[in-house]
Amino acid sequence: MARTNKIDLTRLVRRDEPRRLARALQRLDQVQIAAQVDNLPAGDQERILKMLPVERRAAVFGELRYETAAEIVRRLAPEEVAVLLDDLESDDLADILGRVEEQQLRQILQRLDPEDADEVEQLLGYDDESAGGIMSLDFIKVDDNVTVAEAVRAIQEVEDPPDQAFYVYVVDEDERLVGVVSLRKLLTSRRDDPIRQVMLSEIQYVDREADQEDVVETASRYDLVAVPVVDEQRRLVGVVTIDDIVDVIREEATEDILKMAGAGEELFETRAFWSSFKARMPWLAAAALGGVLVAAALSGFEVALQTVPALALFMPVIAGMGGNVGTQSSTIVVRGLAVGYVESSQIGKLVLREMGLGMALGGLYGVLIAVAAPHVGAEVSDPLALGGVLTLGMMGSMTIAATVGTSIPLVMHRLKIDPAVSTGPFVTTAVDILGLMFYFWLATVMLGVSL
């Protein structure tokens, strides 16, 4: 196992120790440097980059997060940017330059190699979350009428082979994708075998306009390390490789988690105060509105609270337990929908299972809370009836929470709305209103309290 390097560039920069900083940079590789530069203030980022030789500077720049790299690009002259970007793959160039202003983009493209500039412009023409937007234009292809030996020779003659080459793609005379063969299969086959004999003709591919989530699903479902991208005529136009697939997985998972928490869609935007403020404000406004609706819904039970004040003691636990179950259920559904675990034929079974879990867990914790009630200051004339209210109220609240937490994401998914946004304000508000109303209604029935 490799040892984790403990060199802290942030501390060395703050102490203004240029000699120790230079020695530290020599001991770290480009990935380690980039990981720390990503989280440094703007001035410190540029200071560290300028201390590196040109070759290492470009290598470090290529390992930065695209958002960080784009911020640095915005602050540099086009000539400096062209040097930094010179060795990057066209898909990485597009991911970085797609985040800068049009005028600066044009100035930078004019200083890049013409072939690289053309490829970047081609990639920037696609939606940045589509297969075309994340694909690489560097791949290996051979004609379908060659032998294994001719295919190997053609690969060896490629002047600038792609950094990540896992498969050789076979195309017909119209450039349509007809097969794929792994490099291992190619090198272990007989030299005189026709390529059509060793290739796999059942190919998994995606359209260039497909969403990036479709690319990830295809790669994960069929255990691929690269997914070919085709146009409407099935002509091969690019390949999405494993590094970009992993980036999409991380990006989509992060986006879902942040949406569920109501904290925006990207971690990068949370670094700035006002960006974070604007991202969180709408969701907190929705939560505040939900709280007002809960208060309005419970306003009819004021008499019940005055008659049996002990009911108020258990409002937080009823709402809290219901909220937890609702969040658990909705999280399971949201993630299941994202990874294809939840199929349309299983929806009814899933809802019933979550309802059963909510009822069973509610019964268990309801009994425990009812037993504990007399020991926490809950004084009523009929402790047994209060215990029944707490037990059945907890069961009802958690069953409602499980049903709501399961159903709302499914409904939003059916309406083509991202279900991740439902977990926070919608599920929480609905669970609080319905669960507490059921609890107080039950109290009026079992304790004989009038409204």
Backbone torsions as a table, in degrees:
resi	resn	phi	psi	omega
1	MET	NA	133.6	-179.8
2	ALA	-71.9	142.2	178.2
3	ARG	-76.8	141.8	177.1
4	THR	-79.8	125.1	-178.5
5	ASN	-76.6	129.3	-174.1
6	LYS	-97.7	9.0	-179.1
7	ILE	-65.5	126.6	-177.3
8	ASP	-108.8	102.4	-179.0
9	LEU	-67.0	-33.9	-179.6
10	THR	-58.3	-44.9	-179.0
11	ARG	-65.4	-40.9	-179.4
12	LEU	-67.2	-37.0	178.3
13	VAL	-66.4	-44.0	-177.9
14	ARG	-66.4	-32.2	179.4
15	ARG	-80.7	-6.8	179.8
16	ASP	56.3	57.3	178.5
17	GLU	-117.1	80.7	-173.9
18	PRO	-60.5	-37.4	-178.9
19	ARG	-67.5	-46.1	178.4
20	ARG	-65.6	-35.1	178.7
21	LEU	-64.9	-42.2	179.5
22	ALA	-63.7	-41.6	178.5
23	ARG	-66.4	-38.1	179.2
24	ALA	-64.0	-40.3	179.8
25	LEU	-64.2	-31.8	178.1
26	GLN	-68.6	-29.1	-177.1
27	ARG	-84.6	-16.0	-178.5
28	LEU	-100.2	146.9	174.0
29	ASP	-87.1	176.3	-173.2
30	GLN	-65.2	-32.6	180.0
31	VAL	-68.1	-42.9	179.5
32	GLN	-66.1	-40.4	178.2
33	ILE	-64.8	-46.6	-178.1
34	ALA	-60.5	-38.9	-179.0
35	ALA	-60.6	-33.8	179.3
36	GLN	-85.9	-36.8	178.9
37	VAL	-62.1	-34.8	178.7
38	ASP	-51.4	-33.3	-172.6
39	ASN	-107.6	12.0	179.1
40	LEU	-92.8	156.5	172.7
41	PRO	-61.3	159.8	-173.9
42	ALA	-54.0	-49.4	-177.3
43	GLY	-61.5	-39.4	179.9
44	ASP	-69.5	-33.9	177.1
45	GLN	-59.6	-48.8	-177.8
46	GLU	-68.1	-34.2	179.3
47	ARG	-63.3	-44.4	-179.9
48	ILE	-67.4	-42.9	-179.8
49	LEU	-61.2	-39.7	-179.0
50	LYS	-70.0	-21.5	178.6
51	MET	-78.4	-13.4	-177.5
52	LEU	-90.8	148.4	171.6
53	PRO	-59.6	157.6	-174.8
54	VAL	-55.3	-42.9	-177.1
55	GLU	-64.9	-44.9	179.8
56	ARG	-69.7	-34.8	178.8
57	ARG	-59.4	-45.4	178.9
58	ALA	-65.2	-38.5	179.9
59	ALA	-65.2	-42.5	178.0
60	VAL	-64.5	-42.9	-179.0
61	PHE	-59.3	-37.5	179.7
62	GLY	-68.5	-16.8	-179.6
63	GLU	-98.2	-5.1	180.0
64	LEU	-70.8	158.2	170.3
65	ARG	-62.9	146.7	-176.5
66	TYR	-58.6	-37.1	-179.3
67	GLU	-65.4	-42.1	178.3
68	THR	-64.7	-46.0	-179.8
69	ALA	-60.2	-40.9	179.8
70	ALA	-65.0	-38.7	178.0
71	GLU	-63.3	-40.2	178.6
72	ILE	-66.8	-41.9	179.0
73	VAL	-57.4	-41.4	-178.4
74	ARG	-61.6	-25.7	-175.9
75	ARG	-94.9	-7.2	-175.7
76	LEU	-104.8	160.5	174.9
77	ALA	-72.8	150.6	-178.7
78	PRO	-55.4	-34.7	-179.9
79	GLU	-64.7	-42.0	178.4
80	GLU	-66.0	-40.0	-179.5
81	VAL	-62.8	-42.6	-178.3
82	ALA	-59.8	-37.2	178.5
83	VAL	-67.8	-43.9	-179.1
84	LEU	-64.3	-35.4	-173.6
85	LEU	-92.4	-1.2	-169.4
86	ASP	-57.2	-39.1	-173.7
87	ASP	-99.2	4.1	-177.9
88	LEU	-78.7	151.8	175.0
89	GLU	-68.8	153.4	-175.6
90	SER	-60.7	-34.7	-179.9
91	ASP	-69.6	-35.5	176.4
92	ASP	-69.7	-38.4	176.1
93	LEU	-59.0	-44.7	-178.9
94	ALA	-64.5	-38.7	-179.8
95	ASP	-64.9	-33.6	179.3
96	ILE	-80.0	-52.2	-174.3
97	LEU	-71.8	-19.5	175.7
98	GLY	-67.9	-9.3	-178.6
99	ARG	-103.3	5.0	179.8
100	VAL	-109.1	164.8	-178.5
101	GLU	-66.3	153.0	-174.8
102	GLU	-58.7	-43.1	-177.9
103	GLN	-62.6	-46.1	178.9
104	GLN	-67.3	-36.5	177.4
105	LEU	-57.6	-46.0	-179.6
106	ARG	-62.3	-40.8	-179.8
107	GLN	-64.1	-38.6	179.9
108	ILE	-71.3	-44.0	-178.5
109	LEU	-60.5	-34.2	179.3
110	GLN	-64.1	-23.2	-176.9
111	ARG	-100.7	-3.9	176.9
112	LEU	-86.6	164.6	172.2
113	ASP	-55.6	132.8	-176.1
114	PRO	-53.3	-39.1	179.9
115	GLU	-66.5	-42.8	177.5
116	ASP	-63.2	-41.7	-179.6
117	ALA	-62.5	-41.3	178.9
118	ASP	-63.7	-41.5	-179.7
119	GLU	-66.3	-40.4	178.8
120	VAL	-62.8	-45.1	179.5
121	GLU	-62.8	-36.8	178.1
122	GLN	-63.8	-44.9	-179.1
123	LEU	-68.6	-35.7	179.9
124	LEU	-68.8	-12.7	177.7
125	GLY	-75.9	-12.2	179.1
126	TYR	-97.2	157.3	171.9
127	ASP	-60.7	136.8	-173.6
128	ASP	-69.7	-10.3	176.5
129	GLU	-111.1	21.0	176.9
130	SER	-104.1	168.1	177.3
131	ALA	-59.6	-40.5	178.2
132	GLY	-63.5	-32.8	-178.4
133	GLY	-73.2	-22.8	-177.8
134	ILE	-112.3	-1.0	-176.8
135	MET	-77.3	160.2	173.3
136	SER	-104.2	143.9	178.3
137	LEU	-91.1	1.1	179.1
138	ASP	-98.1	110.7	178.1
139	PHE	-153.7	166.8	-179.0
140	ILE	-107.6	127.1	177.1
141	LYS	-133.7	151.3	176.5
142	VAL	-135.3	160.6	177.3
143	ASP	-75.1	156.2	-176.5
144	ASP	-81.3	-0.7	-178.3
145	ASN	-107.4	15.4	-178.8
146	VAL	-100.1	166.3	173.3
147	THR	-92.1	172.8	177.9
148	VAL	-59.5	-43.8	-179.1
149	ALA	-62.4	-41.9	179.1
150	GLU	-67.1	-35.7	177.8
151	ALA	-66.1	-42.9	179.0
152	VAL	-63.7	-41.7	179.5
153	ARG	-63.6	-41.4	179.3
154	ALA	-62.8	-38.6	178.8
155	ILE	-66.4	-42.1	-179.0
156	GLN	-65.2	-24.8	-178.2
157	GLU	-87.9	-3.0	177.6
158	VAL	-65.9	124.3	-175.3
159	GLU	-66.7	-45.1	-176.3
160	ASP	-128.7	79.6	-176.9
161	PRO	-65.0	151.4	179.7
162	PRO	-64.2	148.8	179.9
163	ASP	-63.3	-34.4	-179.0
164	GLN	-120.0	100.4	179.8
165	ALA	-121.2	107.6	-178.6
166	PHE	-108.1	-31.1	-176.6
167	TYR	-130.7	156.7	169.8
168	VAL	-110.5	126.9	-176.8
169	TYR	-98.6	137.8	-176.4
170	VAL	-106.4	127.4	-177.8
171	VAL	-124.4	154.5	177.3
172	ASP	-89.8	-170.7	-175.2
173	GLU	-66.2	-18.3	177.4
174	ASP	-98.4	13.9	179.3
175	GLU	69.3	14.6	177.1
176	ARG	-79.3	140.1	-179.9
177	LEU	-71.8	120.8	-178.8
178	VAL	-120.4	-12.2	-178.9
179	GLY	-172.0	170.2	178.8
180	VAL	-146.6	143.8	177.7
181	VAL	-139.6	135.5	178.8
182	SER	-73.6	155.0	178.5
183	LEU	-61.0	-36.7	178.6
184	ARG	-61.7	-46.5	179.3
185	LYS	-62.7	-39.4	-178.3
186	LEU	-64.7	-43.7	-175.8
187	LEU	-75.9	-18.9	-179.1
188	THR	-102.5	2.2	177.7
189	SER	-89.4	162.0	178.8
190	ARG	-69.4	142.9	-172.3
191	ARG	-63.3	-31.8	-175.4
192	ASP	-88.2	-3.5	-179.5
193	ASP	-68.0	136.0	173.2
194	PRO	-64.0	145.4	-178.2
195	ILE	-62.0	-30.7	178.8
196	ARG	-64.7	-24.7	-178.5
197	GLN	-77.8	-28.1	-175.9
198	VAL	-103.4	-14.2	-177.2
199	MET	-78.2	161.0	174.4
200	LEU	-96.9	118.9	-175.1
201	SER	-88.9	-18.2	176.3
202	GLU	-87.0	95.8	-169.8
203	ILE	-105.5	140.4	172.6
204	GLN	-100.0	121.5	-178.2
205	TYR	-142.9	170.3	178.2
206	VAL	-130.8	153.9	175.0
207	ASP	-74.6	150.3	-176.9
208	ARG	-65.2	-20.8	178.2
209	GLU	-92.7	-1.0	-178.6
210	ALA	-65.2	150.2	177.8
211	ASP	-67.8	149.3	-178.6
212	GLN	-61.5	-25.4	176.3
213	GLU	-66.4	-31.7	176.6
214	ASP	-66.4	-34.7	177.4
215	VAL	-64.1	-46.4	-179.9
216	VAL	-62.5	-43.3	-179.6
217	GLU	-62.8	-41.7	178.3
218	THR	-63.0	-44.7	-179.1
219	ALA	-64.4	-43.2	-177.3
220	SER	-73.7	-36.1	-177.7
221	ARG	-69.9	-34.8	-176.4
222	TYR	-109.7	11.1	176.2
223	ASP	55.1	50.9	-179.7
224	LEU	-101.8	148.0	174.4
225	VAL	-103.2	-0.4	173.9
226	ALA	-158.6	141.6	-178.0
227	VAL	-121.8	122.2	178.2
228	PRO	-71.7	147.7	-179.7
229	VAL	-117.9	131.6	-176.7
230	VAL	-125.1	164.4	175.4
231	ASP	-95.9	-166.5	-175.5
232	GLU	-65.4	-26.0	178.8
233	GLN	-95.9	13.5	179.9
234	ARG	65.9	24.2	174.3
235	ARG	-80.6	135.8	-178.0
236	LEU	-70.4	122.4	-178.5
237	VAL	-118.3	-15.4	-178.5
238	GLY	-178.9	179.4	-179.4
239	VAL	-141.4	134.6	172.8
240	VAL	-98.0	116.6	-175.3
241	THR	-94.3	170.8	-170.1
242	ILE	-60.7	-33.4	-179.2
243	ASP	-64.2	-39.5	177.7
244	ASP	-74.3	-32.4	177.1
245	ILE	-62.8	-44.4	178.6
246	VAL	-63.8	-40.7	178.1
247	ASP	-60.0	-41.3	179.7
248	VAL	-66.2	-42.5	178.4
249	ILE	-57.9	-47.6	-179.6
250	ARG	-65.2	-41.7	-179.0
251	GLU	-64.7	-45.5	-178.3
252	GLU	-68.0	-41.0	178.5
253	ALA	-63.8	-43.2	178.4
254	THR	-62.7	-43.0	-179.4
255	GLU	-61.8	-43.5	180.0
256	ASP	-64.4	-43.7	-179.0
257	ILE	-63.2	-44.1	-179.6
258	LEU	-67.1	-38.9	177.0
259	LYS	-63.2	-41.7	-179.5
260	MET	-64.1	-29.5	178.6
261	ALA	-90.4	-5.8	-177.7
262	GLY	67.7	36.9	-176.7
263	ALA	-118.1	28.8	179.5
264	GLY	97.7	-158.4	-177.9
265	GLU	-126.0	-16.7	-178.2
266	GLU	-133.2	140.0	176.4
267	LEU	-63.7	-33.7	-175.3
268	PHE	-62.0	-35.1	-176.7
269	GLU	-72.7	-14.5	180.0
270	THR	-81.4	-3.9	-178.3
271	ARG	-77.6	-27.5	179.5
272	ALA	-97.5	138.7	-175.3
273	PHE	-58.4	-52.7	-173.7
274	TRP	-70.8	-33.8	176.3
275	SER	-64.0	-42.9	178.2
276	SER	-66.7	-39.6	179.1
277	PHE	-60.0	-47.6	-178.2
278	LYS	-67.9	-32.5	-179.4
279	ALA	-70.9	-36.8	-175.0
280	ARG	-88.8	-27.1	-173.5
281	MET	-55.6	-46.6	-178.1
282	PRO	-62.0	-37.9	-178.0
283	TRP	-71.8	-37.9	177.1
284	LEU	-69.3	-32.2	174.8
285	ALA	-63.6	-40.4	177.7
286	ALA	-65.3	-39.0	178.2
287	ALA	-66.3	-39.5	178.2
288	ALA	-64.6	-42.0	176.9
289	LEU	-62.4	-39.8	177.2
290	GLY	-61.3	-40.3	177.7
291	GLY	-62.7	-39.6	177.5
292	VAL	-64.3	-41.0	178.2
293	LEU	-63.9	-38.2	176.8
294	VAL	-62.1	-46.1	179.0
295	ALA	-60.4	-41.4	179.3
296	ALA	-64.8	-40.0	-179.1
297	ALA	-66.6	-30.6	-177.6
298	LEU	-91.9	-3.0	-177.1
299	SER	-63.5	-22.9	179.8
300	GLY	-78.5	-4.9	-177.2
301	PHE	-108.4	22.4	-179.7
302	GLU	-61.8	-39.6	-179.6
303	VAL	-63.0	-41.0	179.3
304	ALA	-61.2	-40.5	179.4
305	LEU	-68.2	-37.9	178.5
306	GLN	-68.6	-36.4	-178.3
307	THR	-75.5	-42.3	-179.4
308	VAL	-125.9	80.8	-177.9
309	PRO	-57.7	-24.6	-178.6
310	ALA	-61.4	-22.0	179.0
311	LEU	-61.1	-34.0	-178.4
312	ALA	-66.9	-27.6	-178.5
313	LEU	-61.7	-29.6	-172.6
314	PHE	-106.5	5.2	175.2
315	MET	-61.0	-44.7	-179.9
316	PRO	-61.2	-40.0	-177.3
317	VAL	-72.8	-36.3	176.6
318	ILE	-63.5	-48.1	-179.4
319	ALA	-68.0	-41.8	-177.4
320	GLY	-65.7	-45.7	179.7
321	MET	-65.8	-40.5	176.8
322	GLY	-62.6	-42.3	179.0
323	GLY	-62.7	-39.5	178.8
324	ASN	-63.8	-45.3	-179.9
325	VAL	-64.6	-41.2	178.4
326	GLY	-61.3	-41.8	179.0
327	THR	-66.7	-41.2	177.7
328	GLN	-60.0	-48.7	-177.7
329	SER	-63.4	-45.7	-178.0
330	SER	-67.1	-35.9	178.5
331	THR	-64.0	-42.7	178.3
332	ILE	-60.2	-43.9	-178.4
333	VAL	-68.9	-45.6	-178.7
334	VAL	-59.9	-45.9	-179.4
335	ARG	-70.1	-37.3	177.8
336	GLY	-61.9	-40.2	176.9
337	LEU	-66.1	-37.6	-176.8
338	ALA	-67.1	-37.2	-176.5
339	VAL	-101.7	6.3	177.4
340	GLY	79.6	14.5	-179.1
341	TYR	-76.3	-30.9	-179.1
342	VAL	-94.8	111.2	177.7
343	GLU	-96.9	155.2	-178.0
344	SER	-61.4	-31.4	-179.3
345	SER	-73.3	-13.3	-176.7
346	GLN	-103.6	2.5	-173.1
347	ILE	-62.5	-48.1	-179.3
348	GLY	-59.5	-43.6	179.7
349	LYS	-64.2	-38.5	180.0
350	LEU	-65.0	-45.6	179.9
351	VAL	-61.8	-45.0	179.6
352	LEU	-63.8	-39.1	178.6
353	ARG	-63.3	-45.3	179.9
354	GLU	-65.9	-37.1	175.9
355	MET	-62.7	-42.8	177.9
356	GLY	-63.4	-41.2	177.6
357	LEU	-63.4	-43.2	179.2
358	GLY	-61.2	-42.7	-179.6
359	MET	-66.3	-44.5	-179.0
360	ALA	-65.2	-46.4	179.2
361	LEU	-66.9	-38.0	177.4
362	GLY	-63.3	-40.5	177.7
363	GLY	-63.1	-42.8	-179.6
364	LEU	-62.0	-52.8	-176.5
365	TYR	-75.0	-27.4	175.7
366	GLY	-62.4	-43.2	178.1
367	VAL	-63.9	-44.2	-179.3
368	LEU	-61.7	-41.4	-180.0
369	ILE	-70.0	-37.4	177.7
370	ALA	-62.9	-39.8	178.3
371	VAL	-66.5	-36.0	-177.6
372	ALA	-80.4	-18.1	-173.2
373	ALA	-53.8	-48.9	-178.5
374	PRO	-61.9	-19.9	-175.9
375	HIS	-92.6	-1.4	-179.1
376	VAL	-117.1	22.2	175.0
377	GLY	89.7	13.7	178.8
378	ALA	-84.2	92.9	-178.0
379	GLU	-101.1	116.4	177.2
380	VAL	-137.7	162.2	-179.4
381	SER	-71.3	-25.8	-179.1
382	ASP	-129.1	85.2	-178.0
383	PRO	-59.7	-32.7	-178.5
384	LEU	-65.4	-41.8	179.0
385	ALA	-65.8	-39.5	177.1
386	LEU	-62.9	-40.3	177.2
387	GLY	-60.7	-39.2	177.7
388	GLY	-65.6	-40.6	178.4
389	VAL	-62.1	-44.2	-178.8
390	LEU	-66.1	-42.8	-179.1
391	THR	-65.4	-53.3	-179.0
392	LEU	-69.3	-33.8	178.0
393	GLY	-64.7	-41.5	177.8
394	MET	-66.4	-41.9	178.4
395	MET	-61.1	-47.6	-178.7
396	GLY	-64.3	-44.3	-178.4
397	SER	-62.4	-44.1	-177.5
398	MET	-74.4	-30.1	174.7
399	THR	-68.1	-44.1	176.8
400	ILE	-61.0	-42.9	-178.5
401	ALA	-62.7	-43.9	179.9
402	ALA	-64.4	-39.5	179.7
403	THR	-66.4	-47.1	-179.8
404	VAL	-65.7	-45.4	-178.6
405	GLY	-62.8	-29.1	177.2
406	THR	-83.1	-40.0	-170.6
407	SER	-77.3	-42.6	-175.1
408	ILE	-59.8	-47.5	177.3
409	PRO	-61.3	-36.4	179.2
410	LEU	-65.7	-41.8	178.3
411	VAL	-64.7	-44.4	-179.7
412	MET	-64.4	-37.4	177.0
413	HIS	-64.0	-40.0	178.6
414	ARG	-65.2	-31.3	179.7
415	LEU	-87.2	8.9	178.9
416	LYS	65.4	29.7	175.0
417	ILE	-107.8	138.1	-179.3
418	ASP	-57.0	115.2	-176.9
419	PRO	-67.3	-16.3	-179.3
420	ALA	-62.4	-28.9	-177.6
421	VAL	-74.3	-12.0	-174.9
422	SER	-82.0	-21.1	-171.3
423	THR	-63.6	-41.0	-175.7
424	GLY	-74.0	-91.2	-170.3
425	PRO	-67.4	-41.9	-173.8
426	PHE	-68.5	-51.9	-178.8
427	VAL	-65.6	-46.4	-177.5
428	THR	-60.3	-47.1	-179.3
429	THR	-64.1	-46.1	-178.9
430	ALA	-62.7	-41.7	-179.6
431	VAL	-65.9	-43.3	-179.8
432	ASP	-61.7	-47.7	-177.5
433	ILE	-64.0	-53.6	-174.9
434	LEU	-68.3	-42.5	-178.5
435	GLY	-65.1	-46.2	-179.0
436	LEU	-71.4	-35.2	176.6
437	MET	-64.2	-39.9	177.1
438	PHE	-64.6	-40.7	-180.0
439	TYR	-61.0	-46.7	-179.0
440	PHE	-73.2	-36.5	175.8
441	TRP	-60.9	-42.2	178.7
442	LEU	-62.6	-39.2	179.4
443	ALA	-64.1	-40.2	179.5
444	THR	-65.3	-31.8	179.8
445	VAL	-77.2	-49.5	-172.5
446	MET	-82.2	-27.7	-179.9
447	LEU	-100.5	-0.9	177.6
448	GLY	66.2	34.6	180.0
449	VAL	-94.6	131.7	178.5
450	SER	-82.6	153.9	179.6
451	LEU	-79.2	NA	NA
